[in-house]
Amino acid sequence: MKLMAMMLVLALALSGRSVAVEYPPLPRPYPKAAAVPVPAPVLPRPSDTPPISENETETEAEEPDRIYRTACPAVLQGLVMAEAVPAISDGACGLRSPYRVTGVSIGGRAVGFSGAAVVNCQMAGELAAWLARVDTYVQSVFRSGLATVKTGPGYMCRGRNRVVGADISEHGFGNALDVMGFVLADGTEIGLPGDWSGDDFAARTMQLAHDTACGHFTTVLGPETNALHADHLHLDLGCHGQSCTYQLCE
């Protein structure tokens, strides 16, 4: 239909006759939208503000800085009987991850310490490994295993050899332990200074304990070091030399 109309218009245009073309009316414009008033925000009056209680402050209390501590594999594996204690900060001394060790486990058997010692994780793990070797020896010689380890101080903030003003002892970092001797399951007691010289089994046990400790610790001091160590073995993991591989075994 539209095609026929267009052809008719074209024919009339070619014949020279004027053609009035009617166009559809333009749409009426849309009316302008009326402005919508926006209410002003209602601010609370001073009387509307809740009062601050006596136990509250306008600013929140600052939380203490987090202390990043480390877990101890020897404790997780059940080789060391210990509990984590709060970090220690005491002047030049201190310990970020201290453990209060009460004993070790050897072959599933608990071997207690005569006194709990606070040391770091590395010391705790090496103590367990070293005491397992000592236990193997006494089992073969005395037919009785370790029951108790006679222990001295672990952590203690002091100078080396208790000299005021000296460099901080490894005890000041929980990196050392003093061992005086052992009690076996059958009641046999072995210890320093009595059981060091001689060729009996007790003396051999203390000498073996000293010598095997040199394979686990960087510092092992005993009765042959000086009079200060006549009654105990001092064991620590202090760094010696630039590479931390030099050892003192005296």
Backbone torsions as a table, in degrees:
resi	resn	phi	psi	omega
1	MET	NA	-47.2	178.2
2	LYS	-62.2	-36.3	-179.8
3	LEU	-64.8	-40.2	-179.9
4	MET	-65.5	-38.6	-179.8
5	ALA	-66.3	-40.5	-179.7
6	MET	-66.3	-37.2	178.6
7	MET	-66.4	-36.7	178.8
8	LEU	-66.7	-42.0	178.6
9	VAL	-63.9	-40.4	-179.8
10	LEU	-65.8	-40.7	179.4
11	ALA	-64.3	-41.8	179.1
12	LEU	-66.3	-37.2	179.4
13	ALA	-65.6	-38.5	179.9
14	LEU	-69.3	-29.3	-179.4
15	SER	-78.8	-5.2	178.3
16	GLY	88.2	1.7	-179.9
17	ARG	-87.6	137.8	179.3
18	SER	-73.3	143.0	-178.2
19	VAL	-124.1	127.3	177.5
20	ALA	-89.5	117.7	-179.6
21	VAL	-102.3	125.1	179.4
22	GLU	-95.0	125.2	177.5
23	TYR	-100.1	149.6	179.0
24	PRO	-67.6	145.3	-178.6
25	PRO	-64.2	148.9	176.6
26	LEU	-69.8	144.5	178.7
27	PRO	-67.6	148.6	178.4
28	ARG	-72.7	143.3	179.8
29	PRO	-66.1	149.1	177.9
30	TYR	-70.9	144.6	177.6
31	PRO	-67.3	146.2	178.4
32	LYS	-65.3	138.7	179.8
33	ALA	-70.5	138.2	179.4
34	ALA	-72.9	138.0	178.7
35	ALA	-66.6	131.9	179.7
36	VAL	-97.6	119.6	-178.7
37	PRO	-67.1	135.6	177.6
38	VAL	-98.5	122.2	-178.3
39	PRO	-66.4	142.6	178.2
40	ALA	-70.7	143.5	180.0
41	PRO	-63.1	142.3	-179.4
42	VAL	-94.2	112.8	179.0
43	LEU	-87.3	139.8	180.0
44	PRO	-66.8	139.6	175.4
45	ARG	-76.7	156.3	179.6
46	PRO	-51.1	-33.9	-179.0
47	SER	-72.9	-19.3	179.9
48	ASP	-82.5	-13.4	-178.2
49	THR	-76.8	123.7	-179.0
50	PRO	-64.1	140.6	-179.4
51	PRO	-69.8	153.2	177.1
52	ILE	-85.5	127.2	-178.0
53	SER	-71.9	168.7	-178.2
54	GLU	-66.4	-26.3	-176.9
55	ASN	-91.4	1.5	-178.7
56	GLU	-113.7	153.9	175.1
57	THR	-124.9	161.3	-178.0
58	GLU	-69.9	-25.4	177.8
59	THR	-117.5	140.3	-179.6
60	GLU	-69.2	146.5	178.8
61	ALA	-67.5	139.9	179.9
62	GLU	-72.0	134.8	177.7
63	GLU	-75.6	144.4	179.0
64	PRO	-65.5	151.3	178.3
65	ASP	-60.7	138.1	179.7
66	ARG	-72.4	138.0	176.4
67	ILE	-101.6	117.0	-177.6
68	TYR	-83.7	114.7	-176.9
69	ARG	-111.4	167.0	-179.1
70	THR	-122.1	145.9	175.2
71	ALA	-78.3	162.5	-176.7
72	CYS	-117.0	114.0	-179.1
73	PRO	-55.5	-40.1	-178.5
74	ALA	-62.4	-33.7	177.6
75	VAL	-73.7	-43.0	179.8
76	LEU	-61.3	-35.4	-178.3
77	GLN	-82.9	-3.0	179.0
78	GLY	78.9	14.0	179.4
79	LEU	-82.1	-21.3	-178.5
80	VAL	-128.2	133.0	175.7
81	MET	-93.0	108.2	-173.5
82	ALA	-158.0	164.0	173.1
83	GLU	-133.8	145.0	177.5
84	ALA	-72.3	138.4	178.2
85	VAL	-122.7	163.3	-177.0
86	PRO	-57.7	149.8	178.8
87	ALA	-57.7	149.2	-177.7
88	ILE	-113.5	129.8	174.7
89	SER	-136.1	111.5	-174.3
90	ASP	-140.8	80.1	-178.2
91	GLY	64.3	-125.2	179.4
92	ALA	-76.0	-14.9	-179.8
93	CYS	-91.9	165.4	175.4
94	GLY	158.7	166.2	-177.9
95	LEU	-149.7	124.7	179.9
96	ARG	-79.4	-38.1	-178.1
97	SER	-128.7	71.0	-178.7
98	PRO	-79.0	149.8	175.8
99	TYR	-127.5	135.7	176.6
100	ARG	-93.5	104.6	-172.9
101	VAL	-94.3	129.1	179.1
102	THR	-111.5	-5.3	178.7
103	GLY	165.5	-175.7	178.5
104	VAL	-131.4	167.4	177.2
105	SER	-115.4	124.9	-179.7
106	ILE	-121.7	111.4	-178.5
107	GLY	59.9	32.5	-179.3
108	GLY	81.7	4.0	180.0
109	ARG	-106.7	130.4	-178.5
110	ALA	-77.5	129.9	174.7
111	VAL	-120.1	109.4	-173.7
112	GLY	-85.1	161.1	172.9
113	PHE	-95.4	144.3	179.1
114	SER	-65.1	-27.2	175.0
115	GLY	-145.3	134.6	-179.7
116	ALA	-59.3	139.9	-178.1
117	ALA	-124.1	132.6	176.5
118	VAL	-91.1	117.2	-180.0
119	VAL	-139.9	172.4	175.7
120	ASN	-85.8	174.8	-174.7
121	CYS	-63.8	-41.3	-178.0
122	GLN	-60.9	-42.8	178.1
123	MET	-64.0	-42.6	-178.9
124	ALA	-59.1	-45.1	-179.3
125	GLY	-65.6	-42.6	-179.5
126	GLU	-69.9	-33.5	176.0
127	LEU	-61.0	-42.1	179.7
128	ALA	-63.6	-43.4	-179.2
129	ALA	-67.3	-42.0	-179.9
130	TRP	-65.6	-46.3	-178.0
131	LEU	-65.8	-26.9	175.9
132	ALA	-65.3	-35.3	177.7
133	ARG	-71.6	-40.0	177.3
134	VAL	-63.1	-40.6	-179.2
135	ASP	-63.1	-39.2	178.2
136	THR	-59.3	-39.5	-179.5
137	TYR	-68.3	-48.9	-177.0
138	VAL	-68.2	-28.5	176.0
139	GLN	-63.8	-40.2	-177.2
140	SER	-75.9	-29.6	-176.3
141	VAL	-92.2	-47.9	-175.0
142	PHE	-98.9	-5.1	-174.7
143	ARG	55.5	32.0	179.2
144	SER	-153.2	137.0	-176.4
145	GLY	-90.0	175.4	177.5
146	LEU	-67.3	140.0	174.8
147	ALA	-114.9	-39.9	-177.9
148	THR	-143.2	143.0	173.8
149	VAL	-107.3	125.0	178.6
150	LYS	-79.1	106.1	-173.9
151	THR	-111.2	148.2	173.1
152	GLY	-103.7	-149.6	-176.1
153	PRO	-67.1	145.9	166.4
154	GLY	-100.6	-100.6	178.0
155	TYR	-69.3	131.9	173.9
156	MET	-161.5	121.8	-178.1
157	CYS	-81.7	104.7	-179.8
158	ARG	-160.4	168.5	175.4
159	GLY	-79.1	164.9	178.4
160	ARG	-61.1	137.7	-179.4
161	ASN	56.4	23.9	178.2
162	ARG	62.2	26.9	178.6
163	VAL	-90.8	123.2	179.8
164	VAL	-66.1	130.5	179.7
165	GLY	89.6	-8.0	178.4
166	ALA	-75.9	170.1	175.5
167	ASP	-57.9	150.1	-178.8
168	ILE	-63.0	132.0	175.8
169	SER	-67.2	155.0	175.4
170	GLU	-62.0	-19.8	173.9
171	HIS	-60.8	-30.3	-178.4
172	GLY	-71.1	-5.5	177.8
173	PHE	-121.9	13.4	-178.2
174	GLY	64.7	25.8	-173.4
175	ASN	-108.9	21.0	-176.1
176	ALA	-152.9	157.6	175.5
177	LEU	-150.8	142.1	175.1
178	ASP	-101.8	135.3	179.8
179	VAL	-125.0	124.9	-178.1
180	MET	-96.7	-22.6	-178.7
181	GLY	165.0	-162.9	-173.6
182	PHE	-141.5	153.9	170.4
183	VAL	-120.6	128.7	-178.8
184	LEU	-89.1	166.3	-177.9
185	ALA	-62.5	-27.6	179.6
186	ASP	-86.4	4.8	178.0
187	GLY	97.1	-8.0	179.7
188	THR	-64.4	133.3	179.1
189	GLU	-112.3	133.5	-180.0
190	ILE	-130.6	131.5	-178.7
191	GLY	-170.9	175.8	178.6
192	LEU	-100.8	150.4	8.3
193	PRO	-89.3	-8.3	-171.6
194	GLY	-63.5	-42.2	-173.6
195	ASP	-98.8	64.8	175.6
196	TRP	-126.9	-53.4	178.2
197	SER	-84.7	147.9	178.4
198	GLY	118.6	-179.2	-175.9
199	ASP	-125.4	16.3	178.3
200	ASP	-82.9	173.3	-175.4
201	PHE	-64.1	-35.1	-179.5
202	ALA	-64.7	-45.4	179.2
203	ALA	-65.5	-40.5	178.2
204	ARG	-62.4	-35.2	179.4
205	THR	-64.5	-45.3	-180.0
206	MET	-68.3	-36.5	178.0
207	GLN	-67.6	-39.7	177.0
208	LEU	-66.2	-39.7	178.3
209	ALA	-59.9	-41.5	178.0
210	HIS	-64.0	-49.0	-174.6
211	ASP	-67.9	-41.6	179.6
212	THR	-69.8	-29.1	177.5
213	ALA	-61.3	-29.3	179.8
214	CYS	-65.3	-16.1	176.0
215	GLY	-89.5	-4.5	-177.5
216	HIS	-120.1	-24.7	-174.9
217	PHE	-123.8	156.2	179.8
218	THR	-85.1	-20.6	177.4
219	THR	-131.0	124.0	175.1
220	VAL	-133.2	112.8	-179.8
221	LEU	-118.2	134.1	-178.9
222	GLY	-135.8	-162.8	-176.3
223	PRO	-56.8	-26.8	-178.8
224	GLU	-83.4	-3.7	179.3
225	THR	-77.8	-58.0	178.1
226	ASN	-168.6	177.4	-177.1
227	ALA	-65.9	-26.4	-179.6
228	LEU	-64.8	-22.5	-177.8
229	HIS	-113.2	22.1	-178.7
230	ALA	-66.8	-26.7	-174.3
231	ASP	-111.5	13.3	178.5
232	HIS	-164.3	163.1	170.6
233	LEU	-100.1	126.8	174.8
234	HIS	-96.0	123.2	-179.2
235	LEU	-120.8	131.0	174.4
236	ASP	-151.7	169.4	-179.9
237	LEU	-116.7	35.5	178.6
238	GLY	-65.8	152.0	-179.8
239	CYS	-84.5	125.5	177.1
240	HIS	-119.5	129.3	-178.5
241	GLY	81.9	164.7	-177.7
242	GLN	-64.8	-28.5	-178.3
243	SER	-94.6	-2.4	-178.7
244	CYS	60.0	28.5	179.3
245	THR	-113.5	-6.8	178.8
246	TYR	-76.8	141.0	-177.7
247	GLN	-122.9	149.1	173.4
248	LEU	-113.7	116.3	-179.9
249	CYS	-130.4	97.9	-174.6
250	GLU	-126.1	NA	NA
